[in-house]
Amino acid sequence: MTSLQIGRKVGRPAPFRIVAGYFASAVLCLAAATIALARAAPDLAAGRPTSPRVLLAVHLVALGFLPFAVGGGALHILPVLLRNGAPAWRARLALPLLWAGPVLAYGISAHRSSVAYPALIVTGAGVAILLSEVGVLVFQAPRGRIVLASRVGVVLSGLHALAAFVLGALIFGVGWRPLRSVSDERLVAIHLNIAVLGWLTMLIIAVGRTLGPMLALAPSAGERRLPVDELLLAAGLWLVLVGIATAPSVAAAGAVLILIALVRFGLLMNRVRRGQRLRGFEGPIAHFLTGLAFLAQAALTGLWLLHEHKPSGRLEELYVLFFLGGWAAGVTLGHLGKLFSLSAWASWTPGPRPRQTSLYPRRIWLVEALLFTVGIETLADGILAHSQATADIGVSALIASAAAAAAATLATWQAARPALGEPQAKNA
């Protein structure tokens, strides 16, 4: 039997060096985003969501951290769940191109078109290449066999990621306004919802049915005939988008469908938590549970915003903080460390392997999750109270969270050096 046949039967993740490159890039961008957030604290406390410093911090997360982190995770887990061969040259080519994302973030925040437009082209090329890799994985998934991730969900996630990127380029790059009656603030909300719900949340649900039990060593979910949760989420998302542009009642109806999908998925994750065979609590579950609380706060803030006749800068800040930061970035960050250690374990050189838990610094990631949660909530309190001092405390906790994530990632890298064929450091 050839290696290709073996890969098609059981799936082969991307090589550790590629996944490590994506995750290391994500951690660097996260550190840069928290530093930018520290500089933006005065603007956040004053209710200025469109200040250059706030825009830089937000876009370093959206165009830096998330593409690298989600890309690295997808390259490791999707080939396994779709019973496919290891990702090819596209994954390597996309990595350096995606580094134009942080440059694009700077160009947007500084309103420098000479920087933003070239960076937009290069970033777009990286996104397109990475999405084509995902498309190949879905297309080449074996037919007539049970795959462990929803093809429909993965495709919808990729299409929404592409739509969010193109819509952002059209709205912010060329000033396209599809509906003159829709304010700029609502266009931003449409763009943000497509990215967070259509791309990230859809991907979480599409792979989470299998990934959650796998990470927790819990019994797997039962087989299903239709991707009900993914279809509910997609229908709810587009009702929300229509509602943002037209009537709050339509958005509320969409929010109900999204809530149903998330409750169904949350109940599954709760069964995973109760059935896990791991000792103690781990980062992915911690971030997912707190992320649900952030998502609920984002939904309430968003509905409040839709009923406001005059846009509120503070409510906009809270919405983005809870939605993009607490939910999207938080859940992604929580899974980064676990998937990084799994990638190292799967790529171990021939011979005895260590226990996978020895590659995952669980306590550091739990500290990171605690600091992250405290940071988001304290920063939100600072925004509501018009208090820069409180906002500074929240940002400090987020910086400490990013430092803990970097330390945990470095610890896994040091412990995983034999996976690269290198001798392990004596102090690793």
N, C-alpha and C positions, 0 to 999 in steps of 0.2 A: 504493500500500500504506500503511495507517495505521500510526501508531506502535505501537498495541496489537498489530497483526499482527506487526510487526517484533519487538516484545518477546516475543511468544509463540514466535517462530521461534528466536531466538538468546538470549533472556533478558536482562533489564536489572537490574543491581544497584540497591540502595537508593541514594538521593542521598548524596553525600559528607558533607554537613552532618549527616545522621542517623547514619551510621556513625561519624563523628568524635565525635559526642556520646556514643555508647555506649563507644567506646574511651577517650576522655578520662575518663569516669566510672570505667571499669575501672582505669585507671592511678592515679587518686586513691584508690580503695578499696584498691589494692595497697599504696600508700604508707602508708595508715592501718593496714593489717594488719601491716606490718613494724614500725611504731612500737609497735603494741600487743604484738607479739611480743617486742620489746626489753624492755618492762615485764614480760612473762611469763617471761623467761629464768630468774629464780630458782625459779619454780614448776616449770618444765620440768626443771631440774636436780635438784629435790627429788622428782620423780615425782608431781606433783599435777596430773593431766590435767583435773580438773573445777574448777579454781580459776577465779574470775571473769575473771582476766586472760587465761588460756589460752583460755577459752570465747569471749572477745571476739575474739581474734586469729583463731581458727578460723572463727568465723561471719562475720567481715569478708571472709574469702576465699570462703566458701561462699555467702553471701547478698549480697555486694557485688561483688567482683572477677569471679567466674565468670559470674553472670548477665549482667553488662554486656559482658564480653569475648566470651562465646559468642554472646550476642544480636547484637552488632555484626558478628561474623564471619558468622553465619548470614544476616543481612540483606544482606550483600554477596555471599556466594557461592552460597546456595541458589537465588535466582532465576535465576542463570546456569546452574547445573548442572541445574535442573529446567525450563529453557527457558520461563521465566515472566515476567510483567510485574513491574515494580518494586513493592516493598512499599508498601502504602497507608497510610492514616491511623493504623492500629493501631500501627505501629512508632513513630510520633511520640508517641502517647498513652501507650504503655507506659514510655517512657524516664523521665519524672518520677515515675511510680508506683513504679518499681523502686528509686528512691532511699530508699524506706521500708525497704529491705533492711538497710542499715547501722544504721538506727534499731532495727530488729528485733534485730539482732546485739547492740546495747547492752542492749536490754530483756531478752534471754535471759541474757546474762552477769551482769547486775545483779539478776536475778530480780525485775524490776519489771513486773508484769502490766499495770499501767495504761499502760505504754509499749509492751509487747510485743503485746498483743492488737490495738490499733488499727493498729500497724505491720504485723502479720500480715495483716490484712484488706486493707490497701492494697497490700502486696507481692504477696499472692495475686492481686489484681486485675491487677497488672502482669504477673505470670507467665502468667495465663490469657489476657490479651490478646496477649502475645507468642507464646504457643503457638498461639493461633488464627490468627495471621499465618502461622506455619509450616504449619498445617493447610490454609489457603487455598492456599498455594504448592503443596503436594502435590496437593490436590484439583484445582487448575486446570492442573497439568502436562499437556501434550498427550498424548493417548492415541495409540497406533499409531506413536509416534516413540521413538527411543532417547533417554532422558534420562541425564545424566551422574552422577547420584547415586541410590543405592538408595532408592526410595520406602518399601520395607519398613523399611529401617534408619532413615530419618528419622522415620517414624511411631513405631517402637519407642523411639527416643531421646526423642521428645516425650512419649510415654506414661509412660516411666520418670521423666522429669523431673517430670511432674505427680504421679506416685505418690510420689516422694521428698519432694516438698513437702508433700503431704497427710499422708503418714505422719509426717513430722517434726512437723507441726502437731498431729496426734492424740496422738503420744507425749509431746511436750514441752509442748504447750499444754493438753491436757485430761487428761493422765495415763492415756491408753488403754493397756491391756495385753492384747493379743490372746491371749497364752499366759502363764499365771501362772508356768509352769515356766522361762520364758526370762528371764534376768537383764537388768537395765537395760543393762549393757555390751554384751550381745549384740544387744539391740534397736538400740542406737546403731550397731553394726557392720552390721546389716541395712539401716538407713537410709543409712549411708555407702556401702555397696556398690551399692545401687540408684542413688544419685546418680552415683557415679564410674564404675561399669561400665555401668549401664543407660542413663544419660543421656550422659555425656561420651565414654566410650570407644566406645559405639555410634555416636555422631555422628562421631567421628574416623574410624572404619572405614567408615561409610556414605559419607562425602564424600572420604575420603583417597585412594581409588583414582584419582580424577580430580584432586583438589586437589594431591596430592603431585607428580605429573608436571607439572602446570600451573605450580606455583611454581618447580620446578627446571628448567623448559624441557626436560623429558625426554620420550621416547616414552610415549604413553598406554598404560594397561593394556588387555589384550584384553577383548572383550565376554564377558559371562557370562550364563547363563540363570537361575541362582538366586543369591540373596544368601547364599551358604554361610557366609561369615565372620560375618555378622550373626546368622544363625540359630544357629550354634555358640556365639557369645557369649551370646545370650539364654538358650539351654538351660543353658550353664555357669553363668550368673549365678543362675538360679533353683535349680539344684542347690546352689550355694554358700549361698544364703539358707536353703534347707531344712536344709542341713548345719549352719549356724550355730545354728539352733534345735533341732536334734536330735542329729546324730552327725558327728564330724569326718571320718569316711570318706566320707560323702556330699559334704561340702564339698570334699574332696580330688578326688573324681571330677569335680565341677564345675570345679575349678581346672584339671584336665587339658584339658577342652573349651575353656576360656578360653585356655589356653596354646596349643592348636592354632590357634585363631582368630588370636591375636596373632602367632604364628610365621609363619603364612601371610601376614598383613599385613606383618610385618617383612621377609620375603623380598621382597615387592613393593617396599617402600620402599628396600631395598638395591639392587634393580635400578634404581630411580629415581636413587639416589645415583651409581651407576656410569654411568648414561646421561645425567646432567645436562649441560647445555651452559652452565651458569653458571660464572663464574670464582670459585674459592674456595668456602669453606664458608659456610653461612648459618644464621641463627637457628632456623628451623623444624626442619631436620634435626638440628642440634646438640641442641635440646631434646628431640626425639623419641628420639634414641639414648640420651641420659642418662636420659630418662624411663622407657625400658624397663628400665634398671638399677634405678631407684627402684621400679618396679612389681614386679620380681623380689624385691627386698628386702621390699617390703610383703607379698607373698604368703608368703614364708618367716616373716615376723613374725606374720602372721595365723594361719597353721597352728600356729605355736608357741603362740599365745594360746589357740586352741581346745583344746589339750591341757593347758593349765594348769588346775588345780583351783581355784586362788585367783587372781582377776584381778590382773594386774601393771600398775601405773600407768605404769611406764617402757615396757613393751611396747606399751601402748595409745598412748602418745605417739609412739613410733616408727612404729607402724602408720599413724596419721593423718598424720604428717609425710611419710612416703614415699608414701602412697597419695593423699592429698588435695593435699599440697604438691608433692612431687617429680614425680609423674605428672600429675595432673589440672591443677593450676595451672601447672606448668612447661610442658607441651606447649601449653596454651592461650596462655600468655604468649609462647612462641616464635613462634606464628603471628600474634599480634596486630600486630606491627610490619609484617610482610610484607603482610597483608591491608589494613592502613591505607594503605600506599603504593599498593597496587593500586586501592583505592577512589578515591584522589586522581587517579591516572592515568586511570581509567575515566571520571571526572567532569570531565576537563579541558575548558576552554572551547574552542569551535571555533578551529582554527588549528594551528600546529605544536605537537607535544607533545614534552616531554623524554623521554629514556630512562627507563623505569620504575626502573632501578637508581639513577638520580640522586635518586630520592625515598626510597630505602631506605638508611639509614645502616648498612651491613652490619657495619662494624667495631664500632660501638657495641653492636649487638645481640649480636655474638659475645662481647664483654666482659661484657655482661649475662648471657649463658648460662653463661660460666665462673664468674662471681661467684655465680650462683644455685646451680650444682652444688656449688661449694666450701661455700657457706653451708648447704645442706641436709645434706651429709655431716658437716660440722664440728659442726653443731647436734646431729646424731644421736650423734656421738662424745661430746659434752658430756652428753647424756642418759644414755648407757650408763656413762660414767665418773663420774657424779654430780658433774660439774665445772661450776660456774656460769661460771668464767672461759672454758672452752672453748665453752660455750653462747653466751656473749656474743660471742666471735669469730665464731661461725657466724651469729648474728643480725646482726652488723655487716656481714658479707658480703651477707646478704639485703637489708639496707637499701641498701647500695651498688648491688646489682642493681636494686632498684626505682628508685633515682635514675637509673641508666643507662637503664632503660626509659622513664622520664619525659623524659630528655634526648633520647632517640632519637625519641620520639613528637613532642616539640616541634620537633625538626629537620625531621621530615616535614611537620608543619603549616606551618612557615615556608616550606618549599620548595613546598608545594602551594597557596599562597594564590591563584595564578592560576586554580586550579580553582574558586574561589569568585567569580571575576570581580574579584579585588583585585590591585593591583600588587604584585609580589614585593619583599620588603624588600631593601635593598641588601646587607645582610650575610648574607642567607639562603643 
